[in-house]
Amino acid sequence: MKYHYVITVEVPELGFSTANDVLDVHPDFTRSEIYKHALNRCVQQMLDSADRRPTRITPITRFWTLEPESLVR
């Protein structure tokens, strides 16, 4: 089944970033595994575009949602 997520993360010294994606999720995946994937992707996106690396990377999740991609059941 496909799921869509949106996550907004703040990393002090770097700012905010929002990421979204549609994942084809295996039935054995957990919500927390998808959250960790989304968080890592969002933080990596910030680091890839940063001019400098902060001394400490402590992401703060400001928004997180995970919903089935299909609007029809």
Summary of the structure (lengths in Angstrom):
residues: 73
radius of gyration: 13.6
end to end distance: 11.3
largest distance: 46.5
contacts: 180
relative contact order: 0.36
helix: 26%
strand: 40%
